[in-house]
């Protein structure tokens, strides 16, 4: 199973970025929960957004209303639309998938830097 994240980059405060995560080697619909996590230097990895295979979403207060997670089972892809970016959103972002048997998979990180 491979998760390939992309879409990171440098953006100004108030700007937008869209992250993508392509899954291969697994039946996408078997992934019960998918999510995005981030890790800033010197900090623990934290959940940014999660979505179940039924489309239920969950966000922490720090990104709620600014970030939107979505998944396209037909394209085996997970997305994270990030709007109104803030300096504190700077981090390495990772996609994660949890299979029906609780096996967890991680993609490589993609750097998001918010700077003026």
Backbone bond lengths (Angstrom), bond angles and torsions (degrees), N, CA, C in turn:
res aa  C-N    CA-C-N  psi(-1)  N-CA   C-N-CA  omega(-1)  CA-C   N-CA-C  phi
1 X - - - 1.460 - - 1.523 108.55 -
2 X 1.317 114.97 131.60 1.466 119.59 177.20 1.516 109.74 -128.52
3 X 1.322 114.75 137.94 1.457 121.86 172.86 1.513 106.90 -118.53
4 X 1.308 116.62 120.80 1.457 121.70 -176.50 1.517 109.32 -113.90
5 X 1.322 115.94 109.12 1.466 121.05 -179.20 1.522 110.31 -92.30
6 X 1.316 115.47 146.60 1.455 121.13 177.76 1.519 109.63 -153.76
7 X 1.330 115.45 169.35 1.455 119.70 174.07 1.512 115.67 106.30
8 X 1.299 117.52 -5.02 1.458 119.34 178.18 1.515 111.37 -69.99
9 X 1.316 115.06 173.45 1.453 119.09 178.91 1.507 111.20 163.68
10 X 1.318 114.35 -164.31 1.459 122.00 179.63 1.518 109.67 -103.20
11 X 1.310 116.64 130.33 1.458 121.39 -179.59 1.514 109.05 -142.49
12 X 1.314 115.40 151.58 1.460 120.75 178.17 1.521 110.62 -80.74
13 X 1.312 117.38 157.51 1.475 119.74 174.05 1.521 110.40 -55.82
14 X 1.324 115.10 137.73 1.457 120.11 -177.67 1.518 113.65 89.31
15 X 1.305 116.46 -9.87 1.458 120.78 -179.03 1.520 112.65 -84.74
16 X 1.324 115.07 -174.28 1.467 121.24 -176.36 1.524 110.70 -132.45
17 X 1.306 114.44 149.58 1.460 122.52 171.53 1.521 108.05 -141.08
18 X 1.309 115.45 152.70 1.462 120.47 176.00 1.525 109.03 -124.84
19 X 1.300 115.48 120.43 1.452 120.82 177.30 1.520 109.40 -95.20
20 X 1.319 115.24 146.73 1.455 121.38 176.52 1.522 108.97 -127.54
21 X 1.320 115.22 150.24 1.458 121.19 176.64 1.519 107.53 -138.67
22 X 1.313 115.59 115.86 1.464 121.05 -179.69 1.520 109.21 -100.03
23 X 1.320 115.83 129.75 1.461 121.47 -179.76 1.521 110.14 -103.81
24 X 1.306 116.08 140.74 1.465 120.79 176.03 1.514 108.86 -140.76
25 X 1.300 115.05 156.16 1.456 120.26 178.11 1.511 114.63 82.83
26 X 1.310 116.39 13.00 1.457 120.15 -179.13 1.524 108.91 -153.87
27 X 1.306 114.42 150.39 1.468 119.01 173.75 1.520 107.03 -74.96
28 X 1.307 115.07 115.41 1.460 120.65 -170.43 1.519 111.84 -58.17
29 X 1.297 116.99 -38.05 1.468 119.57 -177.30 1.527 111.57 -68.84
30 X 1.336 118.12 -12.64 1.465 121.33 175.91 1.518 112.77 -80.51
31 X 1.316 115.62 -6.42 1.460 120.31 178.57 1.521 108.42 -86.93
32 X 1.324 116.07 103.06 1.461 120.27 -173.61 1.521 113.11 -65.69
33 X 1.315 114.96 -43.39 1.461 120.31 -178.44 1.521 108.78 -133.07
34 X 1.303 114.76 135.18 1.455 120.06 173.85 1.516 108.46 -126.59
35 X 1.306 115.57 150.16 1.451 117.28 -177.08 1.511 113.25 -156.47
36 X 1.292 113.75 168.53 1.464 122.85 173.57 1.526 107.98 -116.32
37 X 1.309 114.69 134.45 1.457 122.10 175.21 1.524 107.60 -122.52
38 X 1.312 115.36 161.91 1.460 118.51 174.71 1.518 109.77 -140.64
39 X 1.315 113.83 155.26 1.454 119.94 178.20 1.520 109.12 -140.13
40 X 1.317 114.63 116.53 1.452 120.91 176.49 1.532 108.89 -91.51
41 X 1.318 117.84 157.33 1.471 120.72 -179.73 1.528 111.72 -54.42
42 X 1.316 116.10 128.37 1.451 121.01 177.62 1.517 115.26 78.21
43 X 1.323 115.84 4.98 1.473 119.35 -178.67 1.521 110.39 -120.96
44 X 1.311 114.78 162.37 1.465 120.23 177.13 1.520 110.36 -77.37
45 X 1.308 114.55 154.46 1.462 119.35 174.96 1.528 108.49 -66.39
46 X 1.319 116.17 136.94 1.463 120.45 -178.41 1.521 110.76 -131.95
47 X 1.314 114.28 151.28 1.462 120.70 177.60 1.518 109.13 -72.16
48 X 1.323 115.86 135.27 1.457 122.11 177.33 1.526 110.54 -106.87
49 X 1.311 116.61 -39.79 1.461 120.50 -179.25 1.512 108.57 -165.11
50 X 1.321 116.26 148.93 1.455 121.45 177.78 1.513 109.49 -141.01
51 X 1.331 115.34 151.43 1.453 120.88 178.63 1.519 108.71 -143.61
52 X 1.317 116.37 136.08 1.455 120.43 178.57 1.530 109.67 -89.27
53 X 1.319 115.74 172.67 1.462 118.91 178.67 1.530 111.73 -72.33
54 X 1.335 116.45 -7.70 1.461 120.50 173.77 1.521 111.35 -96.06
55 X 1.335 115.66 -0.82 1.457 119.12 177.00 1.516 115.41 92.18
56 X 1.313 117.03 4.46 1.460 119.47 177.97 1.520 108.86 -74.93
57 X 1.332 115.46 136.29 1.462 120.03 -175.88 1.523 111.56 -118.22
58 X 1.318 114.04 159.59 1.458 120.12 179.95 1.525 108.19 -146.94
59 X 1.323 116.08 134.59 1.469 121.35 179.71 1.522 109.84 -136.32
60 X 1.307 117.44 145.03 1.463 118.62 170.58 1.525 109.37 -74.92
61 X 1.305 115.44 162.98 1.459 120.32 -176.53 1.530 112.18 -60.93
62 X 1.324 116.12 -28.86 1.464 120.09 -175.08 1.531 113.20 -65.82
63 X 1.332 117.68 -22.87 1.467 119.60 -177.72 1.522 112.53 -123.09
64 X 1.312 117.53 -7.76 1.457 120.54 -177.21 1.517 110.72 -58.24
65 X 1.321 115.51 132.29 1.454 120.30 -178.31 1.516 113.45 89.53
66 X 1.324 117.31 -12.64 1.460 121.15 179.11 1.530 112.05 -114.75
67 X 1.312 116.57 -33.63 1.451 121.69 -178.04 1.532 109.57 -108.36
68 X 1.324 115.21 145.97 1.458 120.96 177.74 1.519 109.34 -134.95
69 X 1.315 115.72 122.88 1.461 120.61 177.81 1.524 109.20 -98.95
70 X 1.317 115.64 144.13 1.460 119.96 176.84 1.526 108.58 -150.59
71 X 1.307 115.63 161.59 1.460 120.73 177.87 1.516 109.06 -138.19
72 X 1.303 114.96 146.47 1.458 121.68 177.58 1.519 106.73 -122.81
73 X 1.323 116.33 100.18 1.460 119.99 -176.72 1.527 111.87 -64.18
74 X 1.308 116.80 -31.27 1.463 120.22 -179.82 1.532 111.69 -67.83
75 X 1.333 116.10 -29.05 1.460 120.48 -179.19 1.525 112.22 -103.95
76 X 1.343 115.81 5.09 1.468 119.69 -178.48 1.518 112.10 52.39
77 X 1.315 115.59 43.01 1.461 118.99 -173.38 1.519 113.04 -134.01
78 X 1.304 113.93 149.49 1.463 123.68 176.87 1.521 107.11 -120.77
79 X 1.316 116.33 144.05 1.459 120.45 -177.69 1.523 110.96 -131.54
80 X 1.306 114.95 156.24 1.458 121.46 171.72 1.519 108.10 -138.69
81 X 1.311 115.62 109.43 1.457 121.68 175.36 1.518 107.80 -88.85
82 X 1.308 115.91 120.85 1.464 121.30 -177.39 1.525 108.37 -115.82
83 X 1.308 115.83 114.95 1.468 121.92 179.75 1.526 109.78 -115.07
84 X 1.328 114.97 162.95 1.462 120.95 178.84 1.532 111.08 48.35
85 X 1.315 115.36 51.19 1.453 120.65 -176.67 1.520 111.47 -61.60
86 X 1.318 114.39 146.36 1.458 122.24 179.22 1.527 109.47 -121.45
87 X 1.317 115.30 161.00 1.466 120.24 179.24 1.526 110.23 -53.23
88 X 1.322 116.07 -39.97 1.464 120.68 -175.33 1.521 113.52 -72.64
89 X 1.315 117.51 -2.96 1.457 120.54 174.81 1.528 111.53 -83.23
90 X 1.311 116.58 -7.08 1.459 120.42 178.85 1.517 110.57 -62.91
91 X 1.322 115.69 123.87 1.465 121.12 -177.03 1.527 108.74 -178.90
92 X 1.310 114.34 172.09 1.457 120.15 167.91 1.525 106.65 -90.72
93 X 1.309 116.54 127.89 1.455 122.42 -177.36 1.534 110.11 -103.74
94 X 1.331 115.20 134.70 1.460 121.83 -177.89 1.523 109.81 -123.26
95 X 1.307 115.97 140.17 1.461 118.24 171.23 1.528 108.91 -95.71
96 X 1.301 114.00 148.91 1.464 121.59 -176.30 1.509 109.05 -136.78
97 X 1.314 115.74 146.13 1.464 120.58 177.02 1.517 108.89 -137.95
98 X 1.307 115.55 137.82 1.463 121.58 178.24 1.513 108.09 -117.05
99 X 1.322 115.68 120.69 1.451 121.04 -178.46 1.518 111.40 -77.26
100 X 1.316 117.25 171.28 1.462 122.41 -176.39 1.529 112.32 -58.05
101 X 1.376 116.61 -26.57 1.465 119.72 -178.70 1.535 111.97 -98.56
102 X 1.328 116.31 18.44 1.466 124.46 177.71 1.517 114.53 75.71
103 X 1.336 117.80 5.60 1.459 119.76 173.25 1.516 108.90 -66.15
104 X 1.327 116.15 132.30 1.463 121.29 -175.76 1.525 110.41 -109.95
105 X 1.313 115.48 137.57 1.456 121.45 179.58 1.526 109.34 -123.16
106 X 1.319 115.17 146.07 1.463 120.96 178.65 1.520 110.50 -125.20
107 X 1.310 114.81 141.94 1.449 120.07 172.07 1.515 109.68 -91.93
108 X 1.306 115.90 171.23 1.459 119.16 173.80 1.531 107.70 -73.64
109 X 1.257 118.71 157.72 1.452 121.26 -176.26 1.518 113.22 -80.92
110 X 1.311 114.41 159.34 1.453 120.82 172.73 1.530 107.62 -129.00
111 X 1.314 116.06 131.76 1.450 120.82 -173.76 1.520 111.25 -80.47
112 X 1.320 115.36 131.07 1.459 122.12 172.26 1.525 107.15 -118.56
113 X 1.306 116.00 123.34 1.453 121.27 179.84 1.524 109.24 -124.01
114 X 1.311 115.40 123.52 1.460 120.94 178.03 1.524 107.06 -109.14
115 X 1.304 114.48 115.61 1.455 119.32 -175.14 1.521 110.00 -153.93
116 X 1.310 115.44 146.83 1.453 120.01 175.87 1.530 110.66 -95.07
